[in-house]
Amino acid sequence: MATTSFVYHTLGLRGYRHLRTEYRGGAVYHHVELCANSRTCRDCGARSHELTLEGCFERTFRALPVGLRRQFVVLHGHEQWCRRCGARLREPIPFTEGKRRHLKAFERYVVELCKIAPIQHVALLLGVSWTLVKDLFKQHLRRRLKKRSLRSVRLLAIDEFSIRKGHKYMTVILDLESGEILHAAEGRSADSVIPFLRKLKAARAPLEAIAMDMWPAYLLAVREVFHDVDVVHDPYHIVSLANAAIDATRRDMYRQLQGPDRKALKGTRFLLLKGGEKLDHTAVPHLQRLESLNRPLYQAYLLKEDLRRFWKMPSRKAARRFLGAWIARALATGLKHMVSLAKTIRAHRHGLLDYFNHRISTGPLEGLNNKIKVLKRQAYGFRDIEYFKLRLAFIHESTPSFAG
Ligand SMILES: [Zn+2]
């Protein structure tokens, strides 16, 4: 039997009197009325002795369910004439917001469920629309994001990922210390990061370094806003450039060669691109064969493998010496793609060496890739780009299996 204390303790209605409970269509309706001593004027705050009750109105609000049974609160409200200020207004309704048709407590419940289950399931469970659940969760995330401070941001990683097949990109910026995605924007131009960097500057963030690939637009953007922040070019992108150079070299050779030599080259791609530490003893004869058959390609392979040692150097000084020697060796091969790789690396050597000041990379951002992919698979991400970005902002809190 529901009572006044029931609606107080379970539905969070303070100052309401329980009138009756009605069971209709499988749902429970609690009829309530504001207690006289809780009445105030919405305009001047006058208490009940200065208020005269005039018209009646009835509004129904969705409350928390009991198991699978839906519950509603039916408010029997009044219009109040305030003898102090003369206002004629409906009584205030503290348990909901604006014109909403559910309790604040219901919103909080939806938000909690959204943290552990996909929107679709939450909507199904509660018997409300997908849009309502999404909007409530979105509003919650928006409020939280507003409170996020940029005042202590020191180390960042910037990277892009494709949001659709083809060439639609999104740029994301990760705080390497908190693990939060601080910014997400469509495109991968300087314009997709400059507004954020300006905000960071305005917040007087003690920014020290940013990890990124060698994409010139990002570099440009960072330099436009921060003049003395270190830009660190990370291992992932450089090793993948080296792999691309090897692959291109192999393809060139394949085109030039004839007969058995050409045949021998077939099937080496995997061998050449895989990290040396991932190959087992069965790879040794293949590599030896490659060495004897095709010296230049083997050389390129060794250079690529050697480059990976760069990030393990004990100090910046040792790294500088290593890189200088590596560039010289790569240039000396005379192989078109290796020479061009060496030149690129030479042009960006400061960014490579700055790794040793901070030892940061975009690795943690790559690590989020799977979670982003899961989120991406949900078409809504692109139907409602703001919601997608909000979800990205809090992606560090979700588990990879949680699709949303
Ligand atoms: Zn008043």
Residues whose N, C-alpha, C, O or C-beta is under 5 A from the ligand:
A	BS01	ZN	C41 D43 C44 G45 A46 C82 R84 C85 G86 A87
